[in-house]
């Protein structure tokens, strides 16, 4: 059983559309991160959210951390073909370990 | 600035053989990690290391061995490879001793196929 559940697993949309990816858990996290991974490469950090209810924006990407710090969402406005990739959420539990727990990922394909 | 590198990038081996995947980072980061990535499972932690000569098991350590004699290197060995270990392996490190921010820097990955 995945500690962090991401949905949807796959998403294929047209350029210009909006989309939201969800990351849910029954566990509380001290912080949650979103990474993006391109084929043949390692994940790259997009954002870290720490405070319950926090909202961060990165150009057309909006990240939100749930009030209870158990879930997060990533919203992309007016998707572009360059947004294509695998999006991974990763949470740090309040155990003191530096290791992150990763979700299973959402594969996004933006068609021109 | 090379950052974090992995070798080989691709490896094909046979069941029962020993395989070592190399990871090298040039930042002198304290923490290093090994993950495997399989479809539908995201990234799963195999082993991690807090410093030279300090290692600990992650979520899926069975069948793997690690060592860290030098801060910059963190090799992962499959003692007797099995088909279930066919996967993409990622090494990662943490810059500094940040609290909750934990930004991990990943290598490019090694695609391992066990026949």
Interface residues (C-beta under 8 A of the other chain):
Chain A: X2 X4 X6 X9 X30 X31 X33 X40 X41 X42 X43 X44 X45 X48 X50 X88 X90 X92 X98 X99 X100 X101 X102 X103 X104 X105
Chain B: X31 X33 X35 X40 X41 X42 X43 X44 X45 X48 X50 X58 X90 X92 X94 X100 X101 X102 X103 X104 X106 X107 X108 X109
